[in-house]
Amino acid sequence: MPTETRDGQKIWQKRDPKTAYVHWATTLAVGLVVLICARIIAVQTHWEFLHTAPLQGQDLALRMFPPRWAYAAELVGPLLDTLHIATLGTIIGVLIASPLAFLAARNTTPSVLIARPAALLLLVTSRSVNSLIWALLLVVILGPGMIAGILAIALRSVGFCGKLLYEAIEEIDETAVEAVRSTGASPAQVLIYGVFPQIAPAFAGISIYRWDINIREATILGLVGAGGIGMALSASIDTLAWSQVGLIFLAILATVVLSEWVSARARAAVT
């Protein structure tokens, strides 16, 4: 095991018997888990399909190309819907996550015993459910369409943005906060003049980063009826219109690349 000397150089020393026993026992346990999982996968896998997978993949790729360029005009609307779903979902998610972040942060929560655990529970619940699962539930409740997609993106964004934001709040310089509080400022004024200026760059960066992620997630929500270009993709697959599927893949790729460039420039501008 490596240890550091005073000059910062690492030297290797033999583990003591107890540490060596724990190391090998952990390695053996991990190896057994991997073997058991591999065994379960092997039993449930249809190996005859894997033998023909390269040929099937090649055949599918050939059917997608050349793309049906005449279909491009019909993708403008779904692409705009996808951007609207991602943007509105991000805005709603950030608006909900912001107060939850202040409730979850130890240095701004009004109650460590009640408000903070409740806020953390909501943030964890949001992060633990994938946006596609949220979309499935909301399509059942609200019916198919963009509203379900927007709310699915928003609910997923709450946990992500809230966690990063409350961690940023907990890392602020308390000296500036105490300076504002010492002037006799109210709690709201302390937040406005002592906390907000310190977390503004993190808030902007987190929001832009989440919007970039949501662009990707919004492209697949249509597969369950939650609007966007995913609905066109699902319809093309169902009708075996593979040339249209190829064009949709290219459109999604171009949209993701563009959103990545925009978000990178925006993050650079605010940090």
Secondary structure, DSSP 8 states (H G I E B T S, - for coil): -EEE-TTS-EEE----HHHHHHHHHHHHHHHHHHHHHHHHHHHH--HHHHHTHHHHHHHHHHHH-S--GGGGGGGHHHHHHHHHHHHHHHHHHHHHHHHHHHHHSTTT-S-TTTHHHHHHHHHHHHHHS-HHHHHHHHHHHH-SSHHHHHHHHHHHHHHHHHHHHHHHHHTS-HHHHHHHHTTT--HHHHIIIIIHHHHHHHHHHHHHHHHHHHHHHHHHHGGGTSSSHHHHHHHHHHTT-HHHHHHHHHHHHHHHHHHHHHHHHHHHHH-
